[in-house]
Amino acid sequence: MTGESKKKILYIITKSVWAGAGKYTRDLAVSLPRNEFEPMVAAGGKGAMAEKLISAGIPYFEIKGFQRDVSFQKDIRAFFEILALLFKIKPDTVHVSSAKAGGIAGAAILAYKLFTSHFSLIACFTAHGWTFNEPRPRWQIIFQQNHMPFLQQNHLRFGIRLQYRAEKQNRPGAENGCHS
């Protein structure tokens, strides 16, 4: 396959730490056959995951606005950073991990689809945990709950529903959902 016919896959995760979701994202990116796919990763910070990706030859994009805690200004910044990245690389698939990245990236993906009419863009979401179930101030809970419509509009609700069912049934492990 030529470089132009390779499928571009952008993985987005909130933080570039070397832990469960970060390791999962790195493993996915480096495992793809390079003759068919062009994997790229975007995340907050330049932690151990970023270093491992860069050393493996995977393009890494730092989203400076990403952080774990809710910050209206930084979350808006992250939205525009992701939107600009989508316009720059024009991915065929975006795979988002973590609830916060899912909400912000979901909104950016929706905006990108509307601005470009690129409705064939595939969006996947993998929930690695329900951070919005943690004790938080009321304003943060309201903010976090308001990102769910963006996920639903981007057809990412399937993965959330499967993850929620798995947790309700007290089954270990995450199930993934991917829709175009």
Sine and cosine of phi, psi and omega as CSV:
sin_phi,cos_phi,sin_psi,cos_psi,sin_omega,cos_omega
0.00,0.00,0.64,-0.77,0.06,-1.00
-0.99,0.16,0.25,-0.97,0.00,-1.00
-0.86,0.51,-0.52,0.86,-0.04,-1.00
-0.97,0.26,-0.41,0.91,-0.03,-1.00
-0.99,-0.13,-0.04,1.00,0.06,-1.00
-0.94,0.35,0.60,-0.80,0.07,-1.00
-0.98,0.19,0.81,-0.58,0.03,-1.00
-1.00,0.03,0.83,-0.55,0.03,-1.00
-0.88,-0.48,0.85,-0.53,0.04,-1.00
-0.96,-0.27,0.87,-0.50,0.09,-1.00
-0.99,-0.12,0.73,-0.68,0.02,-1.00
-0.82,-0.58,0.75,-0.66,0.02,-1.00
-0.61,-0.79,0.47,-0.88,-0.11,-0.99
-0.90,0.44,-0.74,0.67,-0.08,-1.00
-0.77,-0.64,0.48,-0.88,-0.04,-1.00
-0.99,-0.13,0.64,0.77,0.03,-1.00
-0.99,0.12,0.41,-0.91,0.01,-1.00
-1.00,-0.05,1.00,0.10,0.00,-1.00
-0.61,-0.80,-0.26,-0.97,-0.10,-0.99
-0.75,0.66,-0.89,0.45,-0.06,-1.00
-0.93,0.38,-0.59,0.81,0.03,-1.00
-0.92,0.40,-0.68,0.74,0.04,-1.00
-0.91,0.42,-0.67,0.74,0.03,-1.00
-0.85,0.52,-0.72,0.69,-0.01,-1.00
-0.90,0.44,-0.71,0.70,0.02,-1.00
-0.89,0.46,-0.69,0.72,0.00,-1.00
-0.87,0.49,-0.67,0.74,0.04,-1.00
-0.88,0.47,-0.73,0.68,-0.07,-1.00
-0.90,0.44,-0.69,0.72,-0.05,-1.00
-0.98,0.18,-0.28,0.96,-0.04,-1.00
-1.00,0.08,-0.26,0.97,-0.02,-1.00
-0.93,0.36,0.64,-0.77,0.07,-1.00
-0.91,0.42,0.87,-0.49,-0.08,-1.00
-0.93,0.37,-0.31,0.95,0.04,-1.00
-0.98,0.20,-0.22,0.98,0.01,-1.00
-0.91,-0.42,-0.46,0.89,-0.12,-0.99
-0.77,-0.64,0.48,-0.88,0.11,-0.99
-0.87,-0.49,1.00,0.00,-0.03,-1.00
-0.98,0.19,0.57,-0.82,0.07,-1.00
-0.61,-0.79,0.47,-0.88,-0.01,-1.00
-0.76,-0.65,0.67,-0.75,0.10,-0.99
-0.81,-0.59,0.71,-0.70,-0.02,-1.00
-0.36,-0.93,0.19,-0.98,0.07,-1.00
-0.99,0.16,0.71,-0.71,0.06,-1.00
0.98,0.20,0.02,-1.00,0.03,-1.00
-0.77,-0.64,0.89,0.46,-0.03,-1.00
-0.99,0.12,-0.31,-0.95,-0.07,-1.00
-0.88,0.48,-0.59,0.80,0.03,-1.00
-0.88,0.47,-0.69,0.73,0.01,-1.00
-0.87,0.49,-0.70,0.72,0.01,-1.00
-0.88,0.48,-0.67,0.74,-0.01,-1.00
-0.92,0.39,-0.62,0.79,0.04,-1.00
-0.92,0.40,-0.73,0.68,-0.01,-1.00
-0.88,0.48,-0.68,0.74,0.01,-1.00
-0.92,0.39,-0.39,0.92,0.05,-1.00
-1.00,0.03,0.01,1.00,0.03,-1.00
0.99,0.11,0.27,0.96,0.01,-1.00
-1.00,-0.04,0.82,-0.58,0.05,-1.00
-0.87,0.50,0.72,-0.69,-0.03,-1.00
-0.83,-0.56,0.73,-0.69,0.01,-1.00
-0.86,-0.51,0.84,-0.54,0.02,-1.00
-0.99,0.11,0.79,-0.61,0.11,-0.99
-0.99,-0.15,0.99,-0.16,-0.12,-0.99
-0.91,0.42,-0.45,0.89,0.00,-1.00
-0.98,0.20,-0.22,0.98,-0.03,-1.00
-0.97,0.25,0.73,-0.68,0.18,-0.98
-0.44,-0.90,0.27,-0.96,-0.07,-1.00
-0.92,0.38,-0.73,0.69,-0.08,-1.00
-0.98,0.21,0.41,-0.91,0.01,-1.00
-0.95,0.30,0.79,-0.61,0.10,-1.00
-0.58,-0.82,0.94,-0.34,-0.10,-1.00
-0.79,0.61,-0.74,0.67,-0.03,-1.00
-0.90,0.43,-0.72,0.70,-0.03,-1.00
-0.94,0.33,-0.56,0.83,0.03,-1.00
-0.92,0.39,-0.64,0.77,0.07,-1.00
-0.90,0.44,-0.68,0.74,0.04,-1.00
-0.87,0.50,-0.70,0.71,0.00,-1.00
-0.88,0.47,-0.65,0.76,0.04,-1.00
-0.82,0.57,-0.76,0.65,-0.04,-1.00
-0.94,0.33,-0.53,0.85,0.08,-1.00
-0.90,0.43,-0.69,0.73,0.01,-1.00
-0.92,0.39,-0.69,0.72,0.02,-1.00
-0.85,0.52,-0.71,0.70,0.04,-1.00
-0.88,0.47,-0.64,0.77,0.02,-1.00
-0.91,0.42,-0.65,0.76,0.05,-1.00
-0.87,0.49,-0.69,0.73,0.04,-1.00
-0.90,0.43,-0.59,0.81,-0.04,-1.00
-0.94,0.34,-0.75,0.66,-0.13,-0.99
-0.99,-0.15,-0.30,0.95,0.03,-1.00
0.77,0.64,0.90,0.44,-0.05,-1.00
-0.95,0.32,0.37,-0.93,0.11,-0.99
-1.00,0.03,-0.51,0.86,-0.01,-1.00
-0.66,-0.75,0.64,-0.77,0.14,-0.99
-0.85,-0.53,0.83,-0.55,0.01,-1.00
-0.91,-0.40,0.90,-0.43,-0.08,-1.00
-0.95,-0.31,0.69,-0.72,0.06,-1.00
-0.86,-0.51,0.64,-0.77,0.04,-1.00
1.00,-0.01,0.56,-0.83,-0.09,-1.00
-0.89,0.46,-0.71,0.70,-0.04,-1.00
-0.91,0.41,-0.74,0.67,0.04,-1.00
-0.88,0.48,-0.58,0.82,0.02,-1.00
-0.88,0.47,-0.68,0.74,0.00,-1.00
-0.93,0.37,-0.75,0.66,-0.05,-1.00
-0.94,0.33,-0.72,0.69,0.02,-1.00
-0.92,0.39,-0.58,0.81,0.04,-1.00
-0.86,0.52,-0.68,0.73,0.04,-1.00
-0.91,0.41,-0.66,0.75,0.01,-1.00
-0.92,0.39,-0.63,0.78,0.03,-1.00
-0.90,0.44,-0.69,0.72,0.04,-1.00
-0.87,0.50,-0.73,0.69,0.02,-1.00
-0.88,0.48,-0.69,0.73,0.01,-1.00
-0.87,0.50,-0.71,0.70,0.02,-1.00
-0.88,0.47,-0.65,0.76,-0.01,-1.00
-0.94,0.35,-0.65,0.76,-0.01,-1.00
-0.94,0.33,-0.54,0.84,-0.12,-0.99
-0.95,-0.31,-0.18,0.98,-0.13,-0.99
0.85,0.52,0.46,0.89,0.03,-1.00
-1.00,-0.02,0.93,0.37,-0.09,-1.00
-0.98,0.21,-0.13,0.99,0.04,-1.00
-1.00,0.09,-0.07,1.00,0.05,-1.00
-0.85,0.53,0.81,-0.59,0.00,-1.00
-1.00,-0.01,0.75,-0.66,0.02,-1.00
-0.87,-0.50,0.80,-0.60,0.02,-1.00
-0.87,-0.49,0.53,-0.85,0.05,-1.00
-0.72,-0.69,0.74,-0.68,0.10,-1.00
-0.86,-0.51,0.86,-0.50,0.05,-1.00
-1.00,0.04,0.82,-0.57,0.02,-1.00
-0.97,-0.24,-0.08,1.00,0.00,-1.00
0.19,-0.98,0.34,-0.94,-0.04,-1.00
-0.97,-0.24,0.99,0.14,-0.02,-1.00
-0.92,0.40,-0.40,0.92,-0.01,-1.00
-0.97,0.24,-0.07,1.00,0.12,-0.99
-1.00,0.03,-0.12,0.99,0.02,-1.00
-0.97,0.26,0.44,-0.90,0.04,-1.00
-0.88,0.47,0.80,-0.60,-0.01,-1.00
-0.55,-0.83,0.34,-0.94,0.12,-0.99
-0.87,0.49,0.48,-0.88,-0.06,-1.00
-0.81,0.58,-0.68,0.73,-0.04,-1.00
-0.89,0.45,-0.56,0.83,0.03,-1.00
-0.95,0.32,-0.61,0.80,0.03,-1.00
-0.89,0.45,-0.71,0.71,0.02,-1.00
-0.88,0.47,-0.69,0.72,0.01,-1.00
-0.88,0.48,-0.72,0.70,-0.02,-1.00
-0.91,0.41,-0.62,0.78,-0.01,-1.00
-0.93,0.37,-0.44,0.90,-0.03,-1.00
-0.97,0.24,-0.15,0.99,0.06,-1.00
-0.99,0.12,-0.25,0.97,-0.03,-1.00
-0.86,0.51,-0.64,0.77,0.03,-1.00
-0.86,0.51,-0.53,0.85,0.04,-1.00
-0.92,0.39,-0.64,0.77,0.04,-1.00
-0.89,0.46,-0.69,0.73,-0.02,-1.00
-0.91,0.40,-0.64,0.77,0.00,-1.00
-0.92,0.40,-0.38,0.92,0.00,-1.00
-0.99,-0.16,0.26,0.97,0.05,-1.00
0.88,0.48,0.52,0.85,0.02,-1.00
-0.99,-0.12,-0.05,1.00,-0.10,-1.00
-0.90,0.43,-0.41,0.91,-0.03,-1.00
-0.86,0.52,-0.73,0.68,0.00,-1.00
-0.91,0.42,-0.63,0.78,0.03,-1.00
-0.90,0.43,-0.70,0.72,-0.02,-1.00
-0.88,0.48,-0.69,0.72,0.01,-1.00
-0.90,0.44,-0.68,0.73,0.01,-1.00
-0.89,0.45,-0.69,0.73,-0.02,-1.00
-0.88,0.47,-0.70,0.71,0.04,-1.00
-0.87,0.49,-0.67,0.74,-0.01,-1.00
-0.88,0.48,-0.67,0.74,0.01,-1.00
-0.95,0.33,-0.59,0.80,0.03,-1.00
-0.89,0.45,-0.58,0.82,0.00,-1.00
-1.00,0.04,0.07,1.00,0.03,-1.00
0.85,0.52,0.63,0.77,0.05,-1.00
-1.00,-0.09,0.71,-0.71,0.04,-1.00
-0.96,0.27,0.41,-0.91,0.07,-1.00
1.00,-0.03,0.39,-0.92,-0.01,-1.00
-0.96,-0.26,0.62,-0.78,0.12,-0.99
-0.97,-0.23,0.54,-0.84,-0.08,-1.00
-0.94,-0.34,0.47,-0.88,0.08,-1.00
-0.74,-0.67,0.67,-0.74,-0.03,-1.00
-0.61,-0.79,0.83,-0.56,0.01,-1.00
-0.72,-0.69,0.48,-0.88,0.11,-0.99
-0.99,-0.12,0.00,0.00,0.00,0.00
